[in-house]
Amino acid sequence: MEALTFPALAARTGLARSSVYEYFRSRAAVVEALCEVDLPLWAAEIEAGMESCDTAADRIEAYVRGQLVLAADPRHRAVVAISALELDEAARERIRAAHGKLVGLVIQALEDLGHTQPRLTAALLQGIVEAAVRHSEQLAAAGAAPESPEAIADAAVAMALHGLSRA
């Protein structure tokens, strides 16, 4: 948060401080611009990973693992942390809507698996992903990691594909 100042942006971009103010009204505007650029790129990465898979189950696994990898990216974590503090509710809603488009990527795979309510199932699947991200972040914040990121991803994929019946 401390690094995202207009003088720091000016220094890093080589622009005059007054020029930075011409492009952005506030730090919130910077965060929103970062999200507008990064969210489509991250969605494209996840989609590319899914497209390289042969089966619906493999596409769902790629969807889950892809999001967990991106959520662990320091840029993603920084944007999330800053946006929680800097953005107004309207901006948060725009970002949630853009993030929600990720859910659309998995609907066809769920239909291919025979889900009768693929949109609902996709939303619930996203909840599994978000829970895995929160769990990873809590472990990192506590300085203790009894589970590796791979183990957390494996558990999230198992829950997504097999529910609670997986041994």
C-alpha distance (Angstrom), angle and dihedral (degrees) to the residues before:
residue distance angle dihedral
M1 . . .
E2 3.78 . .
A3 3.81 90.9 .
L4 3.78 93.1 58.0
T5 3.78 99.3 80.5
F6 3.76 128.5 129.7
P7 3.82 92.9 -116.3
A8 3.82 89.6 50.5
L9 3.80 91.0 48.4
A10 3.78 90.5 49.1
A11 3.79 91.9 50.5
R12 3.79 94.1 45.9
T13 3.82 95.1 46.8
G14 3.78 97.0 38.5
L15 3.80 91.2 -122.4
A16 3.74 126.1 131.1
R17 3.79 112.5 -101.3
S18 3.79 90.0 -116.3
S19 3.82 89.6 55.2
V20 3.78 91.1 55.6
Y21 3.80 88.6 54.6
E22 3.81 88.8 52.7
Y23 3.81 90.8 58.1
F24 3.80 99.0 39.1
R25 3.80 130.9 33.7
S26 3.79 94.1 -162.4
R27 3.79 145.4 -8.8
A28 3.78 86.7 -92.5
A29 3.81 88.9 60.2
V30 3.81 89.2 52.6
V31 3.80 91.3 51.1
E32 3.78 91.6 47.3
A33 3.81 90.5 50.4
L34 3.80 90.5 49.9
C35 3.79 89.7 52.2
E36 3.80 92.1 47.9
V37 3.80 89.0 55.4
D38 3.80 100.7 37.1
L39 3.82 103.5 40.9
P40 3.82 94.6 62.6
L41 3.81 90.3 46.1
W42 3.79 91.6 50.4
A43 3.81 91.1 46.6
A44 3.80 89.7 50.8
E45 3.82 90.4 52.5
I46 3.78 91.6 51.8
E47 3.79 91.9 45.2
A48 3.82 91.5 50.1
G49 3.79 90.1 51.4
M50 3.78 90.7 50.4
E51 3.80 93.4 47.3
S52 3.80 91.0 56.5
C53 3.82 90.6 62.5
D54 3.79 126.2 94.3
T55 3.80 101.9 -153.3
A56 3.79 135.2 46.6
A57 3.80 90.9 -120.2
D58 3.81 90.3 52.6
R59 3.83 90.1 49.9
I60 3.81 90.2 52.7
E61 3.79 90.4 48.9
A62 3.82 90.4 49.9
Y63 3.80 89.2 49.4
V64 3.80 93.0 53.2
R65 3.80 96.1 41.8
G66 3.80 92.7 43.6
Q67 3.79 92.6 55.1
L68 3.79 92.4 46.7
V69 3.80 91.5 51.8
L70 3.79 91.5 49.4
A71 3.80 92.8 45.5
A72 3.80 88.7 56.4
D73 3.81 91.5 53.1
P74 3.82 109.0 110.5
R75 3.82 91.3 -132.4
H76 3.79 91.4 55.6
R77 3.79 92.0 46.8
A78 3.81 90.9 49.2
V79 3.79 93.5 50.0
V80 3.81 91.3 48.2
A81 3.80 92.4 49.1
I82 3.78 94.0 47.2
S83 3.78 94.4 43.3
A84 3.80 91.0 54.2
L85 3.79 89.3 60.3
E86 3.78 105.6 29.9
L87 3.79 109.5 37.3
D88 3.76 127.7 86.8
E89 3.79 119.2 -132.2
A90 3.82 94.2 -97.6
A91 3.80 91.6 55.2
R92 3.80 91.4 45.8
E93 3.80 89.0 52.1
R94 3.82 91.9 51.9
I95 3.79 89.9 50.9
R96 3.82 91.9 46.6
A97 3.81 88.8 52.0
A98 3.80 91.6 51.0
H99 3.79 90.2 46.1
G100 3.79 89.2 48.3
K101 3.78 89.2 62.4
L102 3.79 86.1 73.0
V103 3.78 87.8 68.2
G104 3.80 88.5 60.2
L105 3.79 89.8 62.5
V106 3.79 93.0 68.3
I107 3.81 101.3 43.1
Q108 3.81 95.1 89.1
A109 3.80 91.6 49.6
L110 3.80 89.6 52.2
E111 3.81 90.5 49.1
D112 3.81 88.6 50.5
L113 3.82 88.6 54.3
G114 3.80 89.6 54.0
H115 3.79 101.1 -105.8
T116 3.79 109.4 162.1
Q117 3.82 92.6 -155.3
P118 3.81 103.2 38.0
R119 3.84 95.7 163.4
L120 3.78 92.7 52.8
T121 3.79 91.0 43.4
A122 3.81 90.3 49.6
A123 3.80 90.5 53.2
L124 3.80 90.6 49.6
L125 3.80 90.6 46.9
Q126 3.80 88.2 54.0
G127 3.79 87.3 54.8
I128 3.80 89.3 57.8
V129 3.80 90.0 51.4
E130 3.80 92.2 48.3
A131 3.81 91.5 48.0
A132 3.81 90.1 52.0
V133 3.81 90.5 49.8
R134 3.82 92.0 49.5
H135 3.80 91.1 47.7
S136 3.81 91.3 51.7
E137 3.81 91.6 47.6
Q138 3.81 92.6 48.6
L139 3.78 91.2 51.3
A140 3.80 91.3 48.2
A141 3.82 91.9 48.1
A142 3.80 91.1 50.2
G143 3.79 90.8 50.5
A144 3.77 91.0 -126.2
A145 3.74 124.0 105.0
P146 3.80 111.3 -176.4
E147 3.80 87.6 164.5
S148 3.76 124.5 47.5
P149 3.81 120.2 -131.7
E150 3.80 86.9 -107.2
A151 3.81 91.9 54.1
I152 3.80 90.9 49.6
A153 3.82 90.5 49.0
D154 3.82 90.8 47.6
A155 3.81 90.7 51.6
A156 3.81 92.3 47.6
V157 3.82 91.5 49.6
A158 3.82 91.3 47.3
M159 3.81 90.6 50.6
A160 3.80 91.4 47.0
L161 3.79 95.2 49.0
H162 3.80 102.4 31.4
G163 3.81 108.0 19.2
L164 3.74 117.4 -151.9
S165 3.79 95.1 -33.4
R166 3.80 94.1 78.9
A167 3.77 112.3 113.8
